[in-house]
Amino acid sequence: METASLSQEIVTARTSDGWDLRIFHYLPLKGNVARFPVILCHGLAANKHSCDFGEMGSAEWERYSLAAYLLKERTNDEPVFDVWVPELRGGGQPTFDPRKQPEKYRWCVDDYIDADVPAIIDCVKQWYWNHKQCTPPVFWVGKSMGGMIAYAYGETDAGQRNLKGVVTLGSPVVFGKSGVFLEFIARITPRNVSIPIRITELVEKSPELGDQFRRLGVNLENVDPAVLRKYLSVGLNGVLSSKVLSQFSLFFKHMTFCRYPRYPWLYDIFGRVPGVEKLVAPYSYKNHLYRFSAPLLVIAGGQDKMASKADMLYVKDHVSSTDVTYLEFSKEAGYRADYGHLDLNLGVHAREEVYPKIYEWLVKRSEKI
């Protein structure tokens, strides 16, 4: 199969608080193009290379990019997709220089949900209005945190209108096996301040942290070492607010996915005390999963140490969607490997095993109005 004749452009989505988000737009120029666009969103501290690894047209891109797979020309007039790959604030080319405007680096996960996701979707819908005089709902494919923010957005009225369907890869809302990852987060997160940080620099300065990240992030038997090295270099080189990591540490401590609390120390002390918890606990995205009603494909890795099978099954069982599919990529389920967290899109067999399942799911939901 050859990549469909396509155009590539980089468009900008402006958030309500002034960030300019890059979006890589791949538009097929011929063939049966699906009616609904697909947005591929990266996870924590990552950038476009999370779901769109490599440069367009390169061998790496053809092999590992989910965007490239969805753009492939197929036989029997099977559809190809209009693909959009955004970078959340801080990823890729940050709008604000962290050395000159460090105050801009005080965001948390809630800002991705409240500002970045709406800006990205509005940008896609505006493009469709400008070019096709229509504003279709969108498919959102999220890796790790990119899926978590889709759950949260899907709980809103706007999310219920705008999401045609959601695919998540290793995206939990509970964190049952949190010990090792919580230790990792705690070691790299500054205390009581919110500052810009680069994960790649921290990992490069501490070989021990780098080794710990690799053990957590991948099944080393299911990745090409050269691909992993390159991804750690180019895929995590954005600038991140340390407040995001602080919020993740709260997720792990309290085994929930919630908004950043107004008084984090009170939540730490009293967050599990009966009768007091409700007074100090922030809004819980986990507890409001019943408001998520979009069609959903939940993908888990059999050896994912950041999003265990039990954590992923919790999502499947607590959304109100009438169309929910759960897929576990493991040897027990009949696949070639027990996939780790990064393997789901960078594993040596991802193109043959994971990507076809995503494509088939999207195609079936594209047939429904």
C-alpha positions as CSV (number, residue, x, y, z in Angstrom):
1,M,0.0,0.0,0.0
2,E,1.2,3.5,-0.8
3,T,0.6,6.6,1.2
4,A,-2.4,8.5,-0.3
5,S,-1.6,11.7,-2.3
6,L,-1.9,14.3,0.4
7,S,-1.1,17.8,1.5
8,Q,0.5,18.7,4.7
9,E,0.1,22.1,6.5
10,I,0.8,23.4,9.9
11,V,-2.1,25.4,11.4
12,T,-2.4,27.2,14.6
13,A,-5.1,27.0,17.3
14,R,-5.2,30.0,19.7
15,T,-6.3,29.1,23.2
16,S,-8.4,31.4,25.4
17,D,-5.4,32.2,27.5
18,G,-3.1,33.1,24.6
19,W,-1.2,29.9,23.7
20,D,-0.6,29.1,20.0
21,L,-0.9,25.4,19.5
22,R,0.7,23.8,16.4
23,I,-1.4,21.3,14.6
24,F,0.0,19.2,11.8
25,H,-2.8,18.6,9.3
26,Y,-2.6,15.8,6.7
27,L,-5.3,16.0,4.1
28,P,-5.7,13.2,1.5
29,L,-6.2,14.7,-1.9
30,K,-7.8,11.7,-3.5
31,G,-9.6,8.5,-2.7
32,N,-12.6,7.8,-0.4
33,V,-11.9,10.3,2.4
34,A,-13.9,9.6,5.6
35,R,-16.5,12.3,6.5
36,F,-15.2,12.8,10.1
37,P,-11.7,14.1,10.8
38,V,-9.4,12.3,13.3
39,I,-7.3,14.2,15.9
40,L,-4.3,12.3,17.3
41,C,-3.2,13.7,20.7
42,H,0.0,12.9,22.6
43,G,0.5,12.3,26.2
44,L,2.4,13.7,29.2
45,A,5.5,15.8,28.3
46,A,5.3,14.5,24.7
47,N,4.8,16.1,21.3
48,K,3.6,15.0,17.8
49,H,6.1,12.2,17.7
50,S,3.9,10.3,20.2
51,C,1.3,9.4,17.6
52,D,3.2,10.6,14.5
53,F,6.7,9.4,14.9
54,G,9.3,10.5,12.2
55,E,9.2,13.0,9.4
56,M,6.5,12.6,6.7
57,G,7.6,10.2,3.9
58,S,10.5,8.7,5.9
59,A,10.8,5.0,6.5
60,E,10.3,5.6,10.3
61,W,7.1,7.6,9.6
62,E,5.7,4.9,7.3
63,R,6.4,2.2,9.9
64,Y,5.6,3.9,13.2
65,S,3.3,6.8,12.6
66,L,-0.4,6.2,13.3
67,A,-1.1,9.2,11.2
68,A,0.7,7.6,8.2
69,Y,-1.3,4.4,8.7
70,L,-4.6,6.2,8.7
71,L,-3.6,8.0,5.5
72,K,-2.6,4.8,3.6
73,E,-4.4,4.2,0.3
74,R,-6.3,0.9,0.4
75,T,-8.0,-1.5,-1.9
76,N,-11.8,-1.8,-2.5
77,D,-12.3,1.9,-2.0
78,E,-11.7,1.6,1.8
79,P,-11.6,5.1,3.3
80,V,-8.6,7.2,4.3
81,F,-8.8,9.8,7.0
82,D,-8.3,13.5,7.3
83,V,-5.7,13.5,10.2
84,W,-4.8,16.3,12.6
85,V,-1.9,16.0,15.0
86,P,-1.8,18.8,17.7
87,E,0.8,19.6,20.2
88,L,-0.5,20.8,23.6
89,R,1.0,23.9,25.2
90,G,4.7,23.5,25.8
91,G,5.1,20.8,23.3
92,G,7.1,21.3,20.1
93,Q,7.7,25.1,19.7
94,P,6.3,26.8,22.9
95,T,4.6,30.1,22.4
96,F,6.3,31.7,25.4
97,D,10.0,31.6,26.2
98,P,10.3,29.9,29.6
99,R,13.4,31.9,30.4
100,K,11.7,35.3,29.8
101,Q,8.1,34.4,30.8
102,P,8.3,31.7,33.4
103,E,5.0,32.9,34.8
104,K,3.3,31.3,31.7
105,Y,4.5,27.9,32.9
106,R,2.1,27.5,35.8
107,W,-0.5,25.5,34.0
108,C,-1.9,22.1,35.1
109,V,-3.8,19.3,33.4
110,D,-7.1,21.2,33.8
111,D,-5.7,23.8,31.4
112,Y,-5.3,21.2,28.7
113,I,-9.0,20.2,29.3
114,D,-10.5,23.7,29.6
115,A,-8.4,25.5,27.0
116,D,-6.3,23.4,24.7
117,V,-8.8,20.7,23.7
118,P,-11.6,23.2,22.9
119,A,-9.1,25.3,20.9
120,I,-7.9,22.3,18.9
121,I,-11.4,21.1,18.1
122,D,-12.7,24.6,17.3
123,C,-9.7,25.0,14.9
124,V,-10.6,21.8,13.0
125,K,-14.3,22.7,12.8
126,Q,-13.5,26.2,11.6
127,W,-11.3,24.7,8.9
128,Y,-14.2,22.5,7.8
129,W,-16.6,25.4,7.8
130,N,-14.1,27.5,5.7
131,H,-13.4,24.7,3.2
132,K,-16.5,22.6,3.1
133,Q,-19.3,24.7,4.8
134,C,-19.9,22.0,7.5
135,T,-18.8,21.5,11.1
136,P,-18.6,17.7,11.7
137,P,-17.9,16.1,15.1
138,V,-14.4,14.7,15.4
139,F,-12.8,11.5,16.4
140,W,-10.2,11.9,19.1
141,V,-7.4,9.4,19.5
142,G,-5.4,10.0,22.7
143,K,-2.3,8.4,23.9
144,S,-2.0,8.2,27.7
145,M,-2.8,11.7,29.1
146,G,-4.1,12.6,25.6
147,G,-6.9,10.1,26.2
148,M,-7.4,11.2,29.8
149,I,-8.2,14.7,28.8
150,A,-10.6,13.3,26.2
151,Y,-12.6,11.6,29.0
152,A,-12.8,14.8,30.9
153,Y,-13.7,16.9,27.9
154,G,-16.3,14.3,27.0
155,E,-18.0,14.9,30.3
156,T,-18.9,18.5,29.2
157,D,-21.8,19.6,27.1
158,A,-19.4,20.7,24.4
159,G,-17.7,17.3,24.5
160,Q,-21.0,15.5,24.1
161,R,-21.7,17.5,21.0
162,N,-18.3,17.5,19.4
163,L,-16.9,14.0,19.9
164,K,-17.9,11.5,17.2
165,G,-15.9,8.8,19.0
166,V,-12.8,8.4,21.2
167,V,-9.9,6.0,21.2
168,T,-7.6,5.8,24.2
169,L,-4.2,4.0,24.4
170,G,-3.1,3.4,28.0
171,S,-5.3,6.2,29.5
172,P,-6.4,5.5,33.1
173,V,-8.6,7.4,35.5
174,V,-7.6,5.2,38.5
175,F,-4.1,4.3,39.4
176,G,-4.0,1.0,41.2
177,K,-0.4,0.1,40.6
178,S,1.0,3.5,41.4
179,G,4.0,3.0,43.6
180,V,6.9,3.0,41.2
181,F,5.6,5.7,38.9
182,L,4.6,7.9,41.9
183,E,8.2,7.6,43.1
184,F,9.5,8.6,39.7
185,I,7.2,11.6,39.5
186,A,8.0,12.7,43.0
187,R,11.8,12.6,42.3
188,I,11.5,14.9,39.3
189,T,8.9,17.3,40.6
190,P,10.1,20.5,42.4
191,R,8.3,21.1,45.7
192,N,5.9,24.0,46.3
193,V,6.8,25.8,43.1
194,S,5.6,25.8,39.5
195,I,8.5,26.1,37.1
196,P,9.2,25.1,33.5
197,I,11.1,21.8,33.2
198,R,12.3,19.6,30.3
199,I,11.9,15.8,30.9
200,T,14.7,15.0,28.4
201,E,17.2,17.1,30.3
202,L,16.3,15.5,33.6
203,V,16.6,12.0,32.1
204,E,19.9,12.9,30.4
205,K,21.4,14.2,33.6
206,S,20.5,11.2,35.6
207,P,21.2,7.8,34.0
208,E,19.4,6.2,36.9
209,L,16.2,8.2,36.1
210,G,16.5,7.3,32.5
211,D,16.8,3.6,33.2
212,Q,13.8,3.8,35.6
213,F,11.8,5.6,32.9
214,R,12.6,2.9,30.3
215,R,11.6,0.1,32.7
216,L,8.3,1.8,33.4
217,G,7.6,2.9,29.9
218,V,8.2,0.0,27.6
219,N,8.6,-3.8,27.2
220,L,12.2,-3.7,26.1
221,E,11.6,-6.9,24.1
222,N,8.9,-5.2,22.0
223,V,10.8,-2.1,20.9
224,D,13.6,-1.3,18.5
225,P,16.3,0.2,20.8
226,A,17.3,2.8,18.1
227,V,13.6,3.9,17.8
228,L,13.3,4.2,21.6
229,R,16.5,6.2,21.8
230,K,15.4,8.6,19.1
231,Y,11.9,9.0,20.7
232,L,13.4,9.8,24.1
233,S,15.4,12.5,22.3
234,V,12.8,14.1,20.0
235,G,9.5,13.0,21.5
236,L,9.9,14.4,25.0
237,N,11.8,17.6,24.3
238,G,9.1,20.1,25.0
239,V,8.9,22.4,28.1
240,L,6.5,21.3,30.8
241,S,5.0,23.1,33.8
242,S,6.0,21.3,36.9
243,K,2.5,21.8,38.2
244,V,1.3,19.2,35.8
245,L,3.6,16.6,37.5
246,S,2.4,17.8,40.9
247,Q,-1.2,17.1,39.7
248,F,-0.2,13.7,38.5
249,S,1.4,12.9,41.9
250,L,-2.0,13.8,43.4
251,F,-3.7,11.4,41.0
252,F,-1.4,8.6,42.2
253,K,-1.6,9.4,45.9
254,H,-5.4,9.5,45.9
255,M,-5.9,6.9,43.1
256,T,-8.2,9.3,41.1
257,F,-8.3,11.7,38.2
258,C,-9.4,15.1,39.4
259,R,-9.0,18.8,39.0
260,Y,-6.1,20.5,40.8
261,P,-7.3,21.2,44.4
262,R,-7.5,24.7,45.7
263,Y,-5.6,23.6,48.8
264,P,-3.4,20.6,47.8
265,W,-2.0,20.1,51.3
266,L,-5.5,20.0,52.8
267,Y,-6.5,17.4,50.2
268,D,-3.4,15.4,51.0
269,I,-4.2,15.4,54.8
270,F,-7.9,15.1,54.7
271,G,-8.7,13.7,51.3
272,R,-9.5,10.2,52.6
273,V,-11.1,11.2,55.9
274,P,-14.8,10.2,56.0
275,G,-17.1,13.2,56.4
276,V,-14.3,15.7,55.6
277,E,-13.3,14.4,52.2
278,K,-16.1,16.2,50.3
279,L,-15.1,19.6,51.8
280,V,-11.6,19.5,50.5
281,A,-11.7,17.2,47.4
282,P,-11.8,18.9,44.0
283,Y,-14.1,17.9,41.1
284,S,-13.4,14.3,40.2
285,Y,-13.3,13.4,36.5
286,K,-13.2,9.8,37.6
287,N,-16.4,10.1,39.6
288,H,-18.2,11.8,36.7
289,L,-17.3,9.3,34.0
290,Y,-21.0,8.5,33.7
291,R,-21.3,11.8,31.8
292,F,-19.1,10.5,29.1
293,S,-21.3,9.0,26.4
294,A,-19.3,9.0,23.1
295,P,-18.5,5.7,21.4
296,L,-15.2,4.5,23.0
297,L,-12.4,2.1,22.2
298,V,-10.2,1.4,25.2
299,I,-6.8,0.0,24.4
300,A,-4.6,-1.6,27.1
301,G,-1.1,-3.1,27.1
302,G,-0.6,-6.4,28.7
303,Q,2.6,-5.2,30.3
304,D,1.7,-1.5,30.8
305,K,3.2,-0.4,34.1
306,M,1.6,3.1,33.8
307,A,-1.9,2.0,33.0
308,S,-2.7,-1.5,34.2
309,K,-5.5,-3.8,32.8
310,A,-7.6,-3.3,35.9
311,D,-7.3,0.5,35.6
312,M,-8.4,0.4,32.0
313,L,-11.3,-1.9,32.7
314,Y,-12.5,0.6,35.2
315,V,-13.0,3.1,32.4
316,K,-14.8,0.6,30.3
317,D,-17.2,-0.2,33.1
318,H,-18.0,3.3,34.3
319,V,-18.7,5.4,31.2
320,S,-22.3,5.6,30.0
321,S,-21.5,5.0,26.4
322,T,-23.6,2.4,24.7
323,D,-20.8,1.6,22.3
324,V,-17.7,0.5,24.2
325,T,-14.9,-1.8,23.0
326,Y,-12.0,-3.0,25.1
327,L,-8.8,-4.4,23.6
328,E,-5.8,-5.8,25.4
329,F,-2.6,-6.3,23.5
330,S,-1.0,-9.2,25.2
331,K,0.2,-12.7,24.4
332,E,-2.8,-14.0,26.4
333,A,-5.1,-12.2,24.1
334,G,-3.4,-13.7,21.0
335,Y,-0.9,-11.0,20.1
336,R,2.8,-11.3,19.6
337,A,3.9,-9.5,22.7
338,D,2.8,-8.1,26.0
339,Y,2.7,-4.4,25.1
340,G,4.1,-1.8,27.5
341,H,3.0,1.9,27.6
342,L,5.1,3.3,24.7
343,D,4.9,0.0,22.8
344,L,1.2,0.7,21.8
345,N,2.5,3.1,19.2
346,L,6.2,2.4,19.0
347,G,6.3,-1.3,19.4
348,V,7.8,-3.4,16.6
349,H,4.4,-5.0,15.9
350,A,2.2,-2.0,16.5
351,R,1.7,-1.3,12.8
352,E,0.5,-4.9,12.1
353,E,-1.5,-5.4,15.3
354,V,-2.6,-2.2,17.0
355,Y,-3.1,0.2,14.1
356,P,-5.4,-2.0,12.1
357,K,-7.8,-2.3,15.1
358,I,-7.9,1.4,15.5
359,Y,-8.5,1.9,11.7
360,E,-11.3,-0.7,11.6
361,W,-13.0,0.9,14.6
362,L,-12.9,4.3,13.1
363,V,-14.2,3.1,9.8
364,K,-17.2,1.4,11.4
365,R,-18.1,4.5,13.3
366,S,-17.6,6.7,10.2
367,E,-20.5,4.8,8.6
368,K,-22.9,6.0,11.3
369,I,-24.4,9.5,11.1
